[in-house]
């Protein structure tokens, strides 16, 4: 696929144009494994922009919401970082991942640090 055609499809994802995205997927013009210039797949872009309808379509077409982008982040983590917590939970649920704790949600999806061992002091 030509780069300008690919960019057009990623722009449609970014702006939530579900019908255009679905048509591109159905026609084989866009694949769930395609990447943009930043190393994001379609599900990364949809999750970052909070487009649940597009995320659902991508998951139906076997997109992997746990695949990490060039920055090392899965789609669910991008959704969480951009304040789409319910969408992050949805992606995790569809991949049979455990729900995030409130501490993980507050930390942008990073696992909470374990508490210090008894007798240890936190370093400042």
Secondary structure, 3 states (H helix, E strand, C coil): CCHHHHHHHHHHHHCCCHHHHHHHHHCCCCCCCCECCCCCEHHHHHHHCCCHHHHHHHHHCCCCCCCECCCCCEHHHHHHHCCCHHHHHHHHHHCCCCCCCHHHHHCCCCCCCCCCCCCCCCCC
